[in-house]
Amino acid sequence: MSIGFTEILLIVVFVLLVFGAKRIPELARALGRASYEFKKAKENLISEGEECARAAEKAGEQNTSCATEAPALPKDENQAG
């Protein structure tokens, strides 16, 4: 199942009607920035994982955790505790 020309044309017309022609470049820039930030965060996570694996390999340990301790969650006042 693929998207054909008619479907793409309908999507473009819908976006034009909803957002207006003046806001489309602004939305495209915001989408580009969000995509860039997502990609950068993904690359950072991958590099941190690789660094952790190298450190564990260098130390000769198999079950080494490089993750820092998770922050404490605030206690929910509605829960019995």
PyMOL commands that set and color helices and strands:
alter all, ss='L'
color gray80, all
select helices_A, chain A and resi 5-19+24-59
alter helices_A, ss='H'
color red, helices_A
deselect
rebuild
show_as cartoon
